Amino acid sequence: MRELFFGQGTGHSIMLLALVIAIGLLLGKIKVKGVSLGSTWILFVGILLSHFGFRADASLLHFLKEFGLILFVFSIGLQVGPGFFHSFKSGGLKLNMLAVALVLTGVITTYLIHVITGENLITLTGVMSGAVTNTPGLGAAQQTYLDATSGSFVHEINSSEIASSLASGYAVAYPIGVLGVIMVLMLTKTLFRIDLKKEADDLESQEVGMDSPQRVALSVKNPAVFGKTILEVSKAIENKFIISRVYRDGKVIVPVASTVLNSGDDLLVVTALSSVDAVTVLFGEQINMPKEAWDKIDASMSVRKVTITRTSMTGKKLKELKIRTNYGVSITRVSRGGIDLVANPDLIVQMGDTLLVVGHDSDINRVAKFVGNSRTGLYHPNLIPIFFGIAFGVLFGSIPIMIPGIPQAIKFGLAGGPLIIAILLGYFGPMLKITTYTTMSANLMLREIGISIFLAAVGLGAGETFVSSIVNGGYWWILYGALITLIPTALIAILGRLLFKLNFYQICGLVSGGCTNPPVLAFAQNAYGTDYTSVSYATVYPLSMFMRVLVAQILILIAVA
């Protein structure tokens, strides 16, 4: 029992880790004025217990820290993957430029502190990495220092002491890096009097932008389409559209590709927002006939959602399913990862896609049987793509990228690599016939377990030297870390809101991703009740990670030059 409670064996380490997580999550339920630090408490509980002598095996902690972070970022990548490239096109460039500005502002702040105070730049590089919670930056800085000092570089200060100060500076500044960014987000919300519901509604309406499905009622007035089939008409225009229903002679019908269009037919068409004008010109003119009017015309027509739960359908084009031809129903849109897509024939579907189907109940029932529509089919996790994805992510993150003038290769690391691969899997998986679907609850479980293990491992690893570093002069590092955290994040948050008109949730993702700060992302999602932050986080994280690792090495090279 003594070994279990006070030793450093595997059983002790696992029990200690579990206690840190449980106590931290319990404290995370405490709210002050409706705001809680959530899972971030795990970090501070770990530091506290480690300070009072509770130690875990160092190699096990290192593994758990990295693996927990991988689980966290990989689950985020899978979640945001389907809509990632759209989000990049509709504002990703702006977000990444602001993220680069955030990184560079932090570097400038660090260097100015060095010039003004005379603090060693190598130590400040460690403080900077901690202030933005960037472990890969710390690792790259340590390796660059060792490589640089192993040759002809000569220094007055002992190498081992400097290398140790890097890690100590990181450990001291890390909690400030978490609390400081959280404080900036809370102050931003207060300063700009943010209405969270309005921000969420605005973001939801803009999420898919010009590609969002739009329902429009049209009357066939263009003689060029009289007597032609829907298939023939669709080939005459590049803009994709779906004719959901046709009203003719007092009856509503669900059209198929061979349905002939006549003068005066009323059509209910679904197309992208960007294509509404072109489709209107093609058929004739818009009419004032809302969806409710169509429903009243023929009460036997139903609109229902069915979910693809057959893995064999992943990777197939919508037209290959021949649902309209075989069952006489119309698919007007496809929902994937919370994003609605126009159901054009060339759209590649995957397991977990939800189809909005229009037709008679008996026909829809047959379609539901055809695609599966079994909730139990979605409960079984598809683990093979996840673990293959993690393996390839680690491999990708370990590939060295040489930059002229920089002696040390840059890597995306064990967090950046899996995140990028997960995003690519989430987006391109269906095209490659890879089923990557996981239920939201499964994704959330994976994410929460990952971030909890990561925070506990970081806290237990940092607590041993945390207080001693502060007592021995490290209290100045707290101030330096606070400045490196607060100045860039506050500046970018204010500029993002005032100058670039960013949504509050975009600012949360931008700041947490630009600081490569998973605890802040977890806080924003828990405190503000939305996953919108994840999209912006994943949009800026890869470039931010690359920049953080790069600038840490550059500062070390400047220091030893």
Disulfide bonds with the S-S distance in Angstrom:
none
